[in-house]
């Protein structure tokens, strides 16, 4: 028996269940192609009791159902990823694969979506991420904000950024003799350059209201790589440097400056002796 969407009764029932649960957060597109029956898109957020201010990460889970589902696992994709690094996305994907293995050839759409939400709730923590402005890792003592693009930043770093941008834009406005468009007065996200809403900036016009981030004394990973590479190059090219120095191929700027310098006092002493 098939439904109005041309799907088998079992698949139609499963789709109706998850549509009733996730309401406006889910869309189902029936493809009826040779490869895929339907594509399900679900907006997945952490379980924070509907408090969106506490949701630091999110994504859109895309589930593709094949003709022989559930005997064949559905395709899984992630879109509109916010606040998640590649390694965390891999954790979500691995967890969903485990659900598919556990369910075997049983209906699994609800379980996949719930697992994604559960893992996302666990990952709803900026610790382990890095401020995109100062490039230092977040610590438990830091004041951290999340902008509308879901980029995490130190409050102090973001406030400094906003304050500097607003100062520059004010100066440009005062010095400009032309009409300035509204878009030119907007402040962009320091990561993706999307125009930020005024409401996203309201609490960050005064950097002094936030404490300075607890910056680690350890060099950043990127800096460590650069320093280590520089040390290797010094060792590698030192014999060449010594050879060039011996053959006069290295110019000592200070020596060249004083090459034709005549000391008056020395000439006077030589004159007195003679």
C-alpha positions in Angstrom: 0.0 0.0 0.0 1.3 3.4 -0.9 0.6 6.9 0.5 -0.4 10.1 -1.3 3.3 10.8 -1.6 3.8 7.6 -3.4 5.8 6.0 -0.5 5.3 2.7 1.2 3.0 2.6 4.2 5.9 1.9 6.6 8.0 4.8 5.4 5.0 7.2 5.2 4.1 6.3 8.8 7.7 6.9 9.9 7.8 10.3 8.2 4.5 11.4 9.6 5.8 10.6 13.1 8.9 12.7 12.9 7.0 15.5 11.1 4.6 15.6 14.0 7.5 15.7 16.5 9.8 18.3 14.9 7.1 20.4 13.3 8.6 23.6 11.8 12.2 22.3 12.2 11.7 19.6 9.6 11.0 19.5 5.9 10.5 16.4 3.7 11.0 16.5 0.0 9.9 13.4 -1.9 12.2 12.8 -4.9 10.9 9.4 -6.3 14.1 9.1 -8.2 15.8 5.8 -9.0 18.4 6.5 -6.3 16.6 8.3 -3.6 13.0 8.3 -2.3 13.0 11.3 -0.1 15.3 13.9 1.4 14.7 15.0 5.0 16.2 18.2 6.4 16.1 18.8 10.2 17.3 21.9 12.0 19.2 20.4 14.9 20.0 22.4 18.1 21.2 21.5 21.5 18.6 20.6 24.1 18.6 23.8 26.3 15.0 24.0 27.3 14.2 26.3 24.3 16.6 28.9 25.6 18.2 29.9 22.4 20.8 32.2 24.2 22.4 29.0 25.5 22.6 27.3 22.1 26.2 27.8 21.0 26.1 25.3 18.1 23.6 24.1 15.5 23.4 22.5 12.1 21.0 21.2 9.5 20.9 17.4 9.3 20.1 16.1 5.8 18.9 12.5 5.6 18.5 10.8 2.2 16.3 7.7 2.1 17.0 5.1 -0.6 14.5 2.9 -2.4 15.4 -0.1 -0.2 15.4 1.7 3.1 15.7 0.6 5.9 17.8 -2.3 4.6 20.2 0.3 3.2 21.4 3.0 5.5 20.3 6.5 4.6 22.8 9.1 3.4 23.8 11.6 6.0 25.0 15.2 5.3 25.5 18.3 7.4 24.7 21.8 6.2 24.5 25.3 7.8 27.0 24.3 10.4 27.5 26.8 13.2 30.0 26.8 16.0 31.4 23.3 15.3 34.9 22.3 14.2 35.6 19.5 11.8 36.5 17.1 14.5 33.2 17.7 16.3 31.3 17.1 13.1 33.2 13.8 12.8 32.0 12.9 16.3 28.4 13.5 15.3 28.8 11.5 12.1 30.4 8.6 14.0 27.6 8.6 16.5 24.9 8.4 13.8 26.8 5.6 12.1 26.6 3.7 15.4 22.9 4.2 15.5 22.5 2.8 12.0 24.6 -0.3 12.9 22.5 -0.8 16.1 19.1 -0.5 14.3 20.1 -2.7 11.4 17.1 -3.0 9.0 14.7 -1.4 11.5 13.2 2.1 11.1 15.8 4.6 12.3 15.0 8.1 11.3 13.8 9.3 14.8 16.8 7.6 16.4 19.2 9.4 14.0 17.7 12.8 14.7 17.7 12.3 18.5 21.3 11.1 18.5 22.4 14.1 16.6 20.6 16.3 19.1 22.1 14.5 22.1 25.6 14.7 20.7 25.1 18.4 19.8 23.9 19.0 23.4 27.1 17.4 24.7 29.2 19.6 22.3 27.4 22.7 23.3 30.5 24.1 25.0 33.1 26.5 23.5 35.9 24.9 25.6 38.4 23.5 23.2 37.7 26.2 20.6 39.7 29.3 19.9 38.8 33.0 19.9 38.9 34.1 16.2 40.4 37.5 17.2 43.2 36.8 19.6 43.6 33.1 18.5 44.0 31.8 22.0 42.0 28.9 23.3 39.1 29.5 25.6 39.6 28.7 29.3 37.0 28.2 32.1 37.7 31.7 33.5 37.1 33.6 30.2 34.0 35.6 29.4 32.8 34.3 26.1 30.1 35.5 23.7 28.4 34.0 20.6 27.4 36.3 17.8 24.5 35.7 15.5 26.8 33.9 13.1 27.5 31.4 15.9 31.2 32.4 16.1 32.6 32.3 19.6 34.8 35.2 20.8 36.2 36.6 24.0 33.9 39.3 25.2 36.8 41.7 25.7 38.3 40.9 22.3 34.9 41.4 20.6 34.3 44.7 22.5 37.8 45.9 21.5 37.0 45.0 17.9 33.6 46.8 17.9 35.0 49.8 19.7 37.8 50.2 17.1 35.5 49.7 14.2 33.0 52.2 15.4 35.7 54.8 16.1 37.1 54.4 12.5 33.6 54.6 11.0 32.8 57.7 13.0 36.0 59.4 11.8 35.2 58.4 8.2 31.7 59.8 8.6 33.0 63.1 10.0 35.6 63.4 7.3 33.4 62.4 4.4 31.7 65.0 2.3 29.4 62.5 0.6 26.3 60.7 1.7 27.1 57.6 3.6 24.9 54.5 3.1 23.5 52.5 6.0 25.5 49.5 5.0 28.8 51.4 5.4 27.9 52.1 9.1 27.4 48.4 9.9 30.1 46.4 11.7 31.0 43.0 10.2 31.6 39.8 11.9 35.4 39.4 12.3 35.2 35.8 11.1 32.8 35.7 8.1 32.3 39.4 7.5 28.5 39.2 7.6 26.9 42.5 8.7 26.0 42.2 12.4 22.7 43.5 13.8 22.8 46.4 16.2 21.3 44.2 18.9 24.4 42.0 18.6 26.7 45.0 19.3 24.7 46.8 22.0 26.5 45.3 25.0 30.0 45.5 23.5 30.7 49.2 23.0 32.8 49.5 26.1 35.7 47.0 26.3 36.5 48.0 29.9 33.4 46.3 31.2 35.0 43.0 30.5 38.0 41.3 32.0 41.1 40.6 29.9 41.1 37.0 28.7 43.2 34.5 30.5 45.8 34.2 27.7 48.1 31.2 28.0 51.8 31.6 28.2 52.3 28.7 25.9 52.8 29.7 22.3 50.0 28.9 19.9 50.3 25.8 17.8 50.7 27.8 14.6 53.5 29.9 16.2 55.2 26.7 17.5 55.3 25.3 14.0 56.7 28.5 12.6 59.4 28.7 15.3 60.4 25.1 14.8 60.6 25.5 11.1 62.7 28.6 11.5 65.1 26.7 13.8 65.4 23.9 11.2 66.2 26.4 8.5 68.9 28.1 10.6 70.6 24.8 11.1 70.2 23.8 7.4 71.6 27.0 5.9 74.3 27.7 8.5 77.1 26.0 6.5 76.1 28.1 3.5 76.2 31.2 5.6 79.6 30.5 6.9 81.0 29.8 3.4 79.5 33.1 2.1 80.9 35.0 5.0 84.4 33.6 4.5 84.3 34.5 0.8 83.0 38.0 1.4 79.5 37.3 0.3 77.9 38.6 3.5 77.9 42.4 3.8 78.2 43.8 7.3 76.1 47.0 7.1 77.8 48.6 10.2 81.3 47.9 8.9 80.4 49.3 5.5 79.0 52.5 7.1 82.4 53.1 8.9 84.6 51.9 6.1 85.6 55.5 5.1 85.1 57.1 8.5 88.1 59.1 9.7 88.7 59.7 13.4 89.9 63.2 14.0 91.4 62.4 17.4 93.5 59.6 16.0 94.9 61.9 13.3 95.8 64.5 15.8 97.7 62.0 18.0 99.6 60.8 14.9 100.5 64.4 14.1 101.8 65.1 17.6 104.0 62.0 17.6 105.6 63.0 14.3 
